[in-house]
Amino acid sequence: MLGNIIGAIILGILAGYLARALLPGKQQMGFVATVALGILGAIAGFYIFEGIFGWGDTDKFDLGGLPGAVIGAMLLLFIYERFVAGSGETATPAPADRAERRAERSRRRER
């Protein structure tokens, strides 16, 4: 039992960091959030591959589930970035804002 819990945490660490490395962009997550992402990704990957496709081992934890865990974590991270983290302000201004700022700067220089 304890071995499975430790194994799930290790799988979560690996899957979370691999998902963050493979998904483009910079995610603002700490260690605990990355591990949680990996563990939840492992669960999502298990349900995707075992439940839908019938692939995988249902007897115990093993590192063979790492690809499914990484794919599940990437899916969750994508959803998180698009719907939760992306609800704030955009990092780069819209093109119209940039044009307005340039025009304002040139007006100031002309004065």
Secondary structure, DSSP 8 states (H G I E B T S, - for coil): -HHHHHHHHHHHHHHHHHHHHHSSS-----HHHHHHHHHHHHHHHHIIIIIII--S--SS--GGGHHHHHHHHHHHHHHHHHHTGGGS--SS--HHHHHHHHHHHHHHHH-
